[in-house]
Amino acid sequence: MLAGAGIQVDQRTIIAAVSELAERAAFSLVVAAQPEETLTAGSSSARVAVPSFLAPSPALPVTIAGDPRPIATAGVIGADRSGRIVVTSAWHAVRPAVNSGQILVVGGAPVTMVGWPSELTDSCLFEGACAADCCVGHGGVLHRPPQLYTSATFAGAASGAKRTKITAHDQGIFSPTPYSGPRVYTEPDTIPRDSGAALIDADDHVVGFAVARTGLHAAVEYSSWSWADQVFSVHGLA
């Protein structure tokens, strides 16, 4: 850097100066994710369609045909690369109905499960002609760690539209593996049947999907959310 500025300094002098500074001053290191960038140059080639998955708002309940009571909440909905309409939800909440062969309904439309559920992320994917009138999450899935102690929102089939606060996250979100399903944590604002709902941050990114809540009066109370980036990855949505 000094040479680039036209300053010629002997290497030994630099080492001595840095060593002296290190002995007399406190040092700290800040590690930050590389900011997202959008290319400003135009392209002469045809653009490839990129799937867009958004979170219904108000919530789309997942029900069993013939029974209007929700068993879970739809997470994100959209068209995949093959053009089919798919929607995510929480596997633990719909597993009994799927295993017993019952027909599930999302937003008034029957759906069928696509591929295999993910026990790791507690998520599954359905195909159907379901649609939402209004959606959020236009910022796309969040690829960097969420900012802590900031507000976020979700729409649960049981809770309705609610605001919460992101309080923590597992370190595994920095580098998810096939052997761990990292979680994001918020204030304890979800309730049963909210499972699968998408957590949306203040910048309209999809952060996670509702998994569980600690018991009432637990030593530490929180709601946990499966890391959305990994859910998108395991189901081929990203």
C-alpha angles and dihedrals in degrees: 000000000000092000090050089056091052095254114135112205127167113251093232090053091054092050092049092049094050091047092051092048092049090055094052105037138052117244129205133183127216118199116196134174117252108264118250114257134200118207113238097198119100123239126226093201125083114271118246113232112248118207114248120205120188135182117244115241117217094037124267108221123218109224140170115253109267094018118085094195111108119238095183144348130258111245111197129347132198148111119293125214092279091054098247120135111244135176134194130224142162114287097208091057098049099033096094092052094045093047092050092051097246120156114248123212127204119188091344095308125106113241135195127208118258121212120327129328119244114237088183094062096024090235141123138184129232132190123215147118093273121141139177127221094213130022141182133199097077089151089071128228115332112248098182131059113284118251109256125235093020127124123261135175139217138177114222127188089234103029100039118208111349140170122222140162130249107233107168147346138203117261088234091080087078090065115006116201133197087253102055136048109207120212138210118214132213138171111296097269104129125091134190114302091029087093111127096026116139121245111221122197128215091270092055095254123144104243106171149328125254114260111157149335129222118250120272113276092014115159088252118021123202145135117241127215130194111241104261096211090062093044090054090048099050092050095044095245095129 
